[in-house]
Amino acid sequence: MQDPNRDTEWNDVLRSKGIIPQKEKEITEEDLVKMVENTIEQKAKSVLHCYVSGKGMGEMTLDELNENEDDIDEDDERMFEEYRRQRLLEMKVNQLKARYGDVVEISKADYVQEVNKAGEGVWVVIHVYKDSIPLCKLINQHFTNLARKFPQTKFLKSVSSVCIPNYPDKNLPTIFVYFEGDLKKQWVGPQEFGGMNLTQDQLEWMLAKAGAMTTELEEPPKREINDVMNSAIRGSRIDNDSDDDY
């Protein structure tokens, strides 16, 4: 007897006539993630919002829920367990989505495959750089930490001469942000980053505002303001010290 699950023209005819059942759809990793996310949403809607120690239980992380377990009344125990299960499900979803976690070096030949064909739902952040430029080195350090912090985002880097021939050094560092192969945001040149005072949090905020990841930062980190007067005084002292040598 012919296998009813095989993809043949005859089986297609039988399915259209209702003689054999429709072929069951194969469950992919993407389907599994959507199923878990839908479960999380349904559970969140079914549980009433309450507060523990002034903070919404629904806003707590799994660690915070565990820390406050002893403070939960018996009447709220069921609700507490619902939220804990919800957080565990969220962690599993994040683990399924966490495909990256490192900064990958690419060349011009890799660009189309790694960036333009990165896949559905994938955010790509690429740093075009030169090792001889200090700000580029700083951004690469920030990239390494951010890639570990946001493993769902694809972090790439490429030397300018390898990635974009004849690309002027005055445009470095450059960061491009792509989503599903489309360019969404770009920063070109050192003035876009505020110089060597650029912090990891500031870069995270910039990338998050472009949509590349979801940050827990509630407001843009303040940039360090150089004290112009003190800098001038220090410079004057240096000049005076030099004059004394003659």
CYANA upper distance limits for C-alpha pairs under 8 A (distance plus 0.5 A):
  4 PRO  CA     11 ASN  CA      6.83
  4 PRO  CA     20 ILE  CA      7.51
  5 ASN  CA     11 ASN  CA      8.39
  5 ASN  CA     23 LYS  CA      6.42
  6 ARG  CA     11 ASN  CA      7.71
  7 ASP  CA     11 ASN  CA      7.20
  7 ASP  CA     12 ASP  CA      7.78
  8 THR  CA     12 ASP  CA      6.77
  9 GLU  CA     13 VAL  CA      6.87
 10 TRP  CA     14 LEU  CA      6.85
 11 ASN  CA     15 ARG  CA      6.58
 11 ASN  CA     20 ILE  CA      8.28
 12 ASP  CA     16 SER  CA      6.69
 13 VAL  CA     17 LYS  CA      6.87
 14 LEU  CA     18 GLY  CA      6.74
 14 LEU  CA     19 ILE  CA      5.65
 14 LEU  CA     20 ILE  CA      6.26
 15 ARG  CA     19 ILE  CA      6.40
 15 ARG  CA     20 ILE  CA      5.65
 15 ARG  CA     21 PRO  CA      6.45
 15 ARG  CA     22 GLN  CA      6.26
 27 ILE  CA     31 ASP  CA      6.39
 27 ILE  CA     32 LEU  CA      7.41
 28 THR  CA     32 LEU  CA      6.86
 29 GLU  CA     33 VAL  CA      6.80
 29 GLU  CA     96 LEU  CA      8.41
 30 GLU  CA     34 LYS  CA      6.81
 31 ASP  CA     35 MET  CA      6.67
 32 LEU  CA     36 VAL  CA      6.78
 33 VAL  CA     37 GLU  CA      6.63
 33 VAL  CA     93 VAL  CA      6.48
 33 VAL  CA     96 LEU  CA      7.62
 33 VAL  CA     97 LYS  CA      8.48
 34 LYS  CA     38 ASN  CA      6.57
 35 MET  CA     39 THR  CA      6.78
 36 VAL  CA     40 ILE  CA      6.77
 36 VAL  CA     89 LEU  CA      7.35
 36 VAL  CA     93 VAL  CA      7.34
 37 GLU  CA     41 GLU  CA      6.78
 37 GLU  CA     90 GLU  CA      8.07
 37 GLU  CA     93 VAL  CA      7.71
 38 ASN  CA     42 GLN  CA      6.68
 39 THR  CA     43 LYS  CA      6.66
 40 ILE  CA     44 ALA  CA      6.62
 40 ILE  CA     86 GLN  CA      6.30
 40 ILE  CA     89 LEU  CA      7.32
 40 ILE  CA     90 GLU  CA      7.75
 41 GLU  CA     45 LYS  CA      6.84
 42 GLN  CA     46 SER  CA      6.81
 43 LYS  CA     47 VAL  CA      6.87
 43 LYS  CA     82 GLU  CA      7.88
 43 LYS  CA     86 GLN  CA      7.59
 44 ALA  CA     83 TYR  CA      8.27
 44 ALA  CA     86 GLN  CA      7.99
 47 VAL  CA     79 MET  CA      7.06
 47 VAL  CA     82 GLU  CA      7.83
 48 LEU  CA     79 MET  CA      8.15
 49 HIS  CA     56 GLY  CA      7.53
 49 HIS  CA     57 MET  CA      7.63
 49 HIS  CA     58 GLY  CA      7.34
 50 CYS  CA     56 GLY  CA      6.43
 50 CYS  CA     57 MET  CA      6.59
 50 CYS  CA     58 GLY  CA      8.30
 51 TYR  CA     55 LYS  CA      5.83
 51 TYR  CA     56 GLY  CA      4.88
 51 TYR  CA     57 MET  CA      6.08
 52 VAL  CA     56 GLY  CA      6.80
 52 VAL  CA     57 MET  CA      6.74
 52 VAL  CA     68 ASN  CA      8.14
 52 VAL  CA     71 ASP  CA      8.26
 52 VAL  CA     72 ILE  CA      8.31
 55 LYS  CA     59 GLU  CA      7.56
 55 LYS  CA     60 MET  CA      7.95
 56 GLY  CA     60 MET  CA      7.23
 57 MET  CA     65 LEU  CA      7.87
 57 MET  CA     80 PHE  CA      8.20
 57 MET  CA     83 TYR  CA      7.77
 58 GLY  CA     83 TYR  CA      7.07
 60 MET  CA     64 GLU  CA      6.12
 60 MET  CA     65 LEU  CA      6.60
 61 THR  CA     65 LEU  CA      6.74
 61 THR  CA     87 ARG  CA      7.43
 62 LEU  CA     66 ASN  CA      6.81
 62 LEU  CA     84 ARG  CA      6.86
 62 LEU  CA     87 ARG  CA      6.24
 62 LEU  CA     88 LEU  CA      7.75
 63 ASP  CA     67 GLU  CA      6.75
 64 GLU  CA     68 ASN  CA      6.78
 65 LEU  CA     69 GLU  CA      6.64
 65 LEU  CA     80 PHE  CA      8.34
 65 LEU  CA     84 ARG  CA      7.31
 68 ASN  CA     72 ILE  CA      7.44
 69 GLU  CA     80 PHE  CA      8.40
 72 ILE  CA     76 ASP  CA      6.63
 72 ILE  CA     77 GLU  CA      6.73
 72 ILE  CA     80 PHE  CA      7.98
 73 ASP  CA     77 GLU  CA      6.73
 74 GLU  CA     78 ARG  CA      8.48
 76 ASP  CA     80 PHE  CA      6.63
 77 GLU  CA     81 GLU  CA      6.76
 78 ARG  CA     82 GLU  CA      6.82
 79 MET  CA     83 TYR  CA      6.89
 80 PHE  CA     84 ARG  CA      6.75
 81 GLU  CA     85 ARG  CA      6.62
 82 GLU  CA     86 GLN  CA      6.68
 83 TYR  CA     87 ARG  CA      6.76
 84 ARG  CA     88 LEU  CA      6.81
 85 ARG  CA     89 LEU  CA      6.71
 86 GLN  CA     90 GLU  CA      6.76
 87 ARG  CA     91 MET  CA      6.73
 88 LEU  CA     92 LYS  CA      6.84
 89 LEU  CA     93 VAL  CA      6.76
 90 GLU  CA     94 ASN  CA      6.71
 91 MET  CA     95 GLN  CA      6.68
 92 LYS  CA     96 LEU  CA      6.77
 93 VAL  CA     97 LYS  CA      6.77
 94 ASN  CA     98 ALA  CA      6.41
 94 ASN  CA    152 GLN  CA      8.35
 97 LYS  CA    151 PRO  CA      8.48
 97 LYS  CA    152 GLN  CA      6.26
 98 ALA  CA    150 PHE  CA      8.47
 98 ALA  CA    151 PRO  CA      5.39
 98 ALA  CA    152 GLN  CA      5.08
 99 ARG  CA    151 PRO  CA      6.71
 99 ARG  CA    152 GLN  CA      6.39
100 TYR  CA    147 ALA  CA      8.00
100 TYR  CA    151 PRO  CA      5.32
100 TYR  CA    152 GLN  CA      6.66
100 TYR  CA    153 THR  CA      7.35
100 TYR  CA    154 LYS  CA      6.52
100 TYR  CA    155 PHE  CA      8.41
101 GLY  CA    147 ALA  CA      5.32
101 GLY  CA    148 ARG  CA      5.01
101 GLY  CA    149 LYS  CA      7.88
101 GLY  CA    150 PHE  CA      7.29
101 GLY  CA    151 PRO  CA      4.62
101 GLY  CA    152 GLN  CA      7.92
101 GLY  CA    153 THR  CA      8.32
101 GLY  CA    154 LYS  CA      8.13
101 GLY  CA    155 PHE  CA      8.42
102 ASP  CA    144 THR  CA      7.00
102 ASP  CA    147 ALA  CA      5.82
102 ASP  CA    148 ARG  CA      6.74
102 ASP  CA    151 PRO  CA      8.06
102 ASP  CA    155 PHE  CA      7.31
103 VAL  CA    143 PHE  CA      7.33
103 VAL  CA    144 THR  CA      6.44
103 VAL  CA    147 ALA  CA      6.77
103 VAL  CA    154 LYS  CA      8.17
103 VAL  CA    155 PHE  CA      5.46
103 VAL  CA    156 LEU  CA      5.66
103 VAL  CA    157 LYS  CA      7.29
104 VAL  CA    155 PHE  CA      7.09
104 VAL  CA    156 LEU  CA      5.31
104 VAL  CA    157 LYS  CA      6.76
105 GLU  CA    156 LEU  CA      6.41
105 GLU  CA    157 LYS  CA      5.53
105 GLU  CA    158 SER  CA      6.10
106 ILE  CA    110 ASP  CA      6.27
106 ILE  CA    111 TYR  CA      7.44
106 ILE  CA    156 LEU  CA      7.42
106 ILE  CA    157 LYS  CA      6.84
106 ILE  CA    158 SER  CA      5.86
106 ILE  CA    163 CYS  CA      8.29
107 SER  CA    111 TYR  CA      7.02
107 SER  CA    158 SER  CA      6.64
107 SER  CA    159 VAL  CA      8.21
107 SER  CA    162 VAL  CA      6.30
107 SER  CA    163 CYS  CA      5.83
108 LYS  CA    162 VAL  CA      6.66
108 LYS  CA    163 CYS  CA      4.90
108 LYS  CA    164 ILE  CA      7.50
110 ASP  CA    114 GLU  CA      6.34
111 TYR  CA    115 VAL  CA      5.99
111 TYR  CA    116 ASN  CA      7.57
111 TYR  CA    163 CYS  CA      8.36
112 VAL  CA    116 ASN  CA      5.33
112 VAL  CA    117 LYS  CA      6.58
113 GLN  CA    117 LYS  CA      5.40
113 GLN  CA    118 ALA  CA      6.94
114 GLU  CA    118 ALA  CA      5.76
115 VAL  CA    124 VAL  CA      6.97
115 VAL  CA    178 TYR  CA      7.71
115 VAL  CA    181 GLY  CA      6.55
116 ASN  CA    178 TYR  CA      8.41
116 ASN  CA    180 GLU  CA      7.53
116 ASN  CA    181 GLY  CA      4.39
116 ASN  CA    182 ASP  CA      7.49
117 LYS  CA    180 GLU  CA      7.75
117 LYS  CA    181 GLY  CA      6.36
118 ALA  CA    122 VAL  CA      6.80
118 ALA  CA    124 VAL  CA      8.05
118 ALA  CA    180 GLU  CA      6.98
118 ALA  CA    181 GLY  CA      7.03
119 GLY  CA    180 GLU  CA      6.29
119 GLY  CA    181 GLY  CA      8.01
120 GLU  CA    180 GLU  CA      5.93
121 GLY  CA    179 PHE  CA      7.52
121 GLY  CA    180 GLU  CA      6.44
122 VAL  CA    152 GLN  CA      8.36
122 VAL  CA    153 THR  CA      7.35
122 VAL  CA    154 LYS  CA      7.78
122 VAL  CA    179 PHE  CA      6.37
122 VAL  CA    180 GLU  CA      6.13
123 TRP  CA    152 GLN  CA      8.47
123 TRP  CA    153 THR  CA      5.88
123 TRP  CA    154 LYS  CA      6.63
123 TRP  CA    177 VAL  CA      7.77
123 TRP  CA    178 TYR  CA      6.26
123 TRP  CA    179 PHE  CA      5.07
123 TRP  CA    180 GLU  CA      7.19
123 TRP  CA    212 ALA  CA      6.00
123 TRP  CA    213 MET  CA      8.34
124 VAL  CA    153 THR  CA      6.65
124 VAL  CA    154 LYS  CA      5.19
124 VAL  CA    155 PHE  CA      6.54
124 VAL  CA    156 LEU  CA      7.89
124 VAL  CA    177 VAL  CA      6.27
124 VAL  CA    178 TYR  CA      5.48
124 VAL  CA    179 PHE  CA      6.74
124 VAL  CA    212 ALA  CA      7.69
125 VAL  CA    153 THR  CA      7.96
125 VAL  CA    154 LYS  CA      6.67
125 VAL  CA    155 PHE  CA      5.47
125 VAL  CA    156 LEU  CA      6.55
125 VAL  CA    175 ILE  CA      7.47
125 VAL  CA    176 PHE  CA      6.33
125 VAL  CA    177 VAL  CA      5.14
125 VAL  CA    178 TYR  CA      6.92
125 VAL  CA    212 ALA  CA      7.80
126 ILE  CA    155 PHE  CA      6.46
126 ILE  CA    156 LEU  CA      4.97
126 ILE  CA    157 LYS  CA      5.63
126 ILE  CA    158 SER  CA      7.91
126 ILE  CA    175 ILE  CA      6.14
126 ILE  CA    176 PHE  CA      5.85
126 ILE  CA    177 VAL  CA      7.11
127 HIS  CA    140 ASN  CA      8.22
127 HIS  CA    156 LEU  CA      6.82
127 HIS  CA    157 LYS  CA      5.00
127 HIS  CA    158 SER  CA      6.81
127 HIS  CA    173 PRO  CA      7.63
127 HIS  CA    174 THR  CA      6.34
127 HIS  CA    175 ILE  CA      5.09
127 HIS  CA    176 PHE  CA      7.20
128 VAL  CA    157 LYS  CA      6.37
128 VAL  CA    158 SER  CA      5.58
128 VAL  CA    159 VAL  CA      6.23
128 VAL  CA    160 SER  CA      5.86
128 VAL  CA    163 CYS  CA      7.99
128 VAL  CA    172 LEU  CA      7.51
128 VAL  CA    173 PRO  CA      6.62
128 VAL  CA    174 THR  CA      5.64
128 VAL  CA    175 ILE  CA      6.72
129 TYR  CA    133 ILE  CA      8.24
129 TYR  CA    136 CYS  CA      6.04
129 TYR  CA    157 LYS  CA      7.84
129 TYR  CA    158 SER  CA      6.84
129 TYR  CA    159 VAL  CA      5.53
129 TYR  CA    160 SER  CA      5.95
129 TYR  CA    172 LEU  CA      6.45
129 TYR  CA    173 PRO  CA      5.80
129 TYR  CA    174 THR  CA      7.28
130 LYS  CA    136 CYS  CA      6.80
130 LYS  CA    137 LYS  CA      8.36
130 LYS  CA    159 VAL  CA      6.07
130 LYS  CA    160 SER  CA      6.88
130 LYS  CA    172 LEU  CA      7.97
130 LYS  CA    173 PRO  CA      8.22
131 ASP  CA    136 CYS  CA      7.06
131 ASP  CA    137 LYS  CA      6.59
131 ASP  CA    159 VAL  CA      8.47
132 SER  CA    136 CYS  CA      8.45
132 SER  CA    137 LYS  CA      8.47
133 ILE  CA    137 LYS  CA      7.14
133 ILE  CA    172 LEU  CA      8.43
134 PRO  CA    138 LEU  CA      6.83
134 PRO  CA    196 MET  CA      8.24
135 LEU  CA    139 ILE  CA      6.72
135 LEU  CA    173 PRO  CA      7.50
135 LEU  CA    190 PRO  CA      7.93
135 LEU  CA    195 GLY  CA      7.24
135 LEU  CA    196 MET  CA      6.28
136 CYS  CA    140 ASN  CA      6.69
136 CYS  CA    172 LEU  CA      7.75
136 CYS  CA    173 PRO  CA      5.97
137 LYS  CA    141 GLN  CA      6.88
138 LEU  CA    142 HIS  CA      6.91
138 LEU  CA    196 MET  CA      7.97
139 ILE  CA    143 PHE  CA      6.50
140 ASN  CA    144 THR  CA      6.80
140 ASN  CA    157 LYS  CA      8.41
141 GLN  CA    145 ASN  CA      7.22
142 HIS  CA    146 LEU  CA      6.59
142 HIS  CA    199 THR  CA      8.30
142 HIS  CA    200 GLN  CA      5.85
142 HIS  CA    203 LEU  CA      8.17
143 PHE  CA    147 ALA  CA      6.35
143 PHE  CA    155 PHE  CA      7.62
144 THR  CA    148 ARG  CA      7.12
145 ASN  CA    149 LYS  CA      6.77
146 LEU  CA    150 PHE  CA      6.39
146 LEU  CA    200 GLN  CA      8.30
146 LEU  CA    204 GLU  CA      7.77
147 ALA  CA    151 PRO  CA      6.14
147 ALA  CA    153 THR  CA      7.59
147 ALA  CA    154 LYS  CA      7.91
147 ALA  CA    155 PHE  CA      6.52
150 PHE  CA    213 MET  CA      7.47
152 GLN  CA    213 MET  CA      8.39
153 THR  CA    212 ALA  CA      7.17
153 THR  CA    213 MET  CA      7.15
158 SER  CA    162 VAL  CA      7.45
158 SER  CA    163 CYS  CA      6.39
159 VAL  CA    163 CYS  CA      6.48
160 SER  CA    164 ILE  CA      5.88
160 SER  CA    165 PRO  CA      7.42
160 SER  CA    167 TYR  CA      6.76
161 SER  CA    165 PRO  CA      5.43
161 SER  CA    166 ASN  CA      6.99
161 SER  CA    167 TYR  CA      7.17
167 TYR  CA    171 ASN  CA      8.03
168 PRO  CA    172 LEU  CA      8.01
170 LYS  CA    189 GLY  CA      6.70
170 LYS  CA    190 PRO  CA      8.40
171 ASN  CA    188 VAL  CA      5.87
171 ASN  CA    189 GLY  CA      4.67
171 ASN  CA    190 PRO  CA      7.82
172 LEU  CA    188 VAL  CA      7.03
172 LEU  CA    189 GLY  CA      5.34
172 LEU  CA    190 PRO  CA      6.90
173 PRO  CA    188 VAL  CA      6.95
173 PRO  CA    189 GLY  CA      5.88
173 PRO  CA    190 PRO  CA      6.56
174 THR  CA    186 GLN  CA      7.74
174 THR  CA    187 TRP  CA      6.03
174 THR  CA    188 VAL  CA      5.01
174 THR  CA    189 GLY  CA      6.48
175 ILE  CA    186 GLN  CA      6.07
175 ILE  CA    187 TRP  CA      5.74
175 ILE  CA    188 VAL  CA      7.20
176 PHE  CA    183 LEU  CA      7.58
176 PHE  CA    184 LYS  CA      8.30
176 PHE  CA    185 LYS  CA      6.49
176 PHE  CA    186 GLN  CA      5.01
176 PHE  CA    187 TRP  CA      7.21
177 VAL  CA    183 LEU  CA      6.46
177 VAL  CA    184 LYS  CA      6.09
177 VAL  CA    185 LYS  CA      5.57
177 VAL  CA    186 GLN  CA      6.66
177 VAL  CA    207 LEU  CA      8.37
177 VAL  CA    210 ALA  CA      7.99
177 VAL  CA    212 ALA  CA      7.54
178 TYR  CA    182 ASP  CA      5.71
178 TYR  CA    183 LEU  CA      4.92
178 TYR  CA    184 LYS  CA      5.87
178 TYR  CA    185 LYS  CA      7.68
179 PHE  CA    183 LEU  CA      7.13
179 PHE  CA    184 LYS  CA      7.15
179 PHE  CA    212 ALA  CA      8.35
184 LYS  CA    210 ALA  CA      7.68
185 LYS  CA    210 ALA  CA      6.83
187 TRP  CA    192 GLU  CA      6.46
187 TRP  CA    193 PHE  CA      8.38
188 VAL  CA    192 GLU  CA      6.94
189 GLY  CA    193 PHE  CA      8.17
190 PRO  CA    194 GLY  CA      7.15
190 PRO  CA    195 GLY  CA      6.34
191 GLN  CA    195 GLY  CA      7.00
193 PHE  CA    198 LEU  CA      6.78
194 GLY  CA    198 LEU  CA      6.52
197 ASN  CA    223 ARG  CA      7.87
197 ASN  CA    224 GLU  CA      7.13
198 LEU  CA    202 GLN  CA      6.92
198 LEU  CA    203 LEU  CA      7.57
198 LEU  CA    223 ARG  CA      8.05
199 THR  CA    203 LEU  CA      6.91
200 GLN  CA    204 GLU  CA      6.56
201 ASP  CA    205 TRP  CA      6.59
201 ASP  CA    221 PRO  CA      6.99
202 GLN  CA    206 MET  CA      6.81
202 GLN  CA    220 PRO  CA      7.30
202 GLN  CA    221 PRO  CA      6.13
202 GLN  CA    222 LYS  CA      8.38
202 GLN  CA    223 ARG  CA      8.34
203 LEU  CA    207 LEU  CA      6.75
204 GLU  CA    208 ALA  CA      6.48
204 GLU  CA    215 THR  CA      7.81
205 TRP  CA    209 LYS  CA      6.56
205 TRP  CA    215 THR  CA      7.61
205 TRP  CA    217 LEU  CA      7.70
205 TRP  CA    220 PRO  CA      6.66
205 TRP  CA    221 PRO  CA      8.11
206 MET  CA    210 ALA  CA      6.95
207 LEU  CA    211 GLY  CA      6.97
207 LEU  CA    212 ALA  CA      5.99
207 LEU  CA    213 MET  CA      7.35
208 ALA  CA    212 ALA  CA      5.83
208 ALA  CA    213 MET  CA      5.45
208 ALA  CA    214 THR  CA      6.27
208 ALA  CA    215 THR  CA      6.53
226 ASN  CA    231 SER  CA      8.31
227 ASP  CA    231 SER  CA      6.69
228 VAL  CA    232 ALA  CA      6.63
229 MET  CA    233 ILE  CA      6.71
230 ASN  CA    234 ARG  CA      6.60
231 SER  CA    235 GLY  CA      6.61
232 ALA  CA    236 SER  CA      6.60
233 ILE  CA    237 ARG  CA      6.74
234 ARG  CA    238 ILE  CA      6.86
235 GLY  CA    239 ASP  CA      6.85
236 SER  CA    240 ASN  CA      6.69
237 ARG  CA    241 ASP  CA      6.58
238 ILE  CA    242 SER  CA      6.73
239 ASP  CA    243 ASP  CA      6.81
240 ASN  CA    244 ASP  CA      6.94
241 ASP  CA    245 ASP  CA      7.44
242 SER  CA    246 TYR  CA      8.07
